[in-house]
Amino acid sequence: MKALLLALLPLLAAMPADVRVDRPSYTIPYSDPIARKKLIYSSGAAYGTNPQQCLDKVFTGATVKRIVQVRCDDSPTDKCVGYTAVSPQDKAILIVFRGTTNNVQLIMEGLETVFTYHTPWVAGGNVSTYFDTGFMNLWNGGIKDDFNALAAQYPGYQVWITGHSLGGAMASLAASYITYNKIYDTKNVQLVTFGEPRVGDGNYVKAFDKTVLNAFRVTHARDPVPHLPKKNMQGYLHHRAEVYYKEKMTKYLICDDVDESSFCSNGNILPDASIKDHLNYFNENVSNLGYTNCAGK
């Protein structure tokens, strides 16, 4: 992992000026308690084989509908995972995507995202081919059918879409896809990701921000992954809005008016990057939550 960070240092060194984009108004404001007490555990649960056990510890009466596992790309060993669930108490449908499971997958994300491959996105602009393939394989592999069934069974519920790392990237595509295609009322859709890398170019960001009204990229102190690939490299930018927490993650700042505001995580980039800050959110090792079924909660 240290070698990977050193290899990516040149890609993160130069950061151009902030870019302003139009922002719609929120219909579901960011909630620290929901992110801290529910969504981070939902994201962590995706790393395990039985997310229901995690959800039972942080929700009341939430039920996992199904876990979907597909190939992320042509490699038979590179797997992407997502699941759907419903929480009647919260009146929320959850769509959750698993994050990076090993160093090899993170290296593959870096290479494919940073260096070459792009795919036109349905809502506009171009996105990482790796993220696009992973999301579409999951969507068509069962997430779409399960979500549509839950939406029909629980009309009017909010839709919470979340994920950590790679999972955050696919979650952002899910939010864009669902709202752009008018599959669900955008006013009732909220995206909350943790340690999400950049996903697409400026045109993707503009299209995203027009349809996804409630999007929040939670970042932690010196987490390097939200700075990958380098801003504006082959056009890559972040969508709205960053929710920045410093080291202890007790207080947060929302940077919504500009991309990569120096008041948020852009003020803490390499050479002071910390992979520990990527692995840990709200004082929890996110992937370990799934592996241990949220033991200790």
BELQUIKA-V655936 format. One record per helix or strand of 3 or more residues. SS is the DSSP state (helix for helix, strand for strand). FROM is the first residue (numbers start at 1). TO is the last residue. If there is no record, write none. Layout:
BEGIN
SS_FROM_TO, SS_FROM_TO
END
This chain:
BEGIN
helix_2_12, helix_32_45, helix_51_58, strand_63_71, strand_79_87, strand_92_97, helix_103_115, strand_118_120, strand_126_128, helix_129_153, strand_158_164, helix_166_180, helix_186_188, strand_189_194, helix_202_211, strand_214_220, helix_225_227, helix_233_235, strand_242_245, strand_252_255, helix_265_267, helix_275_279, helix_286_291
END
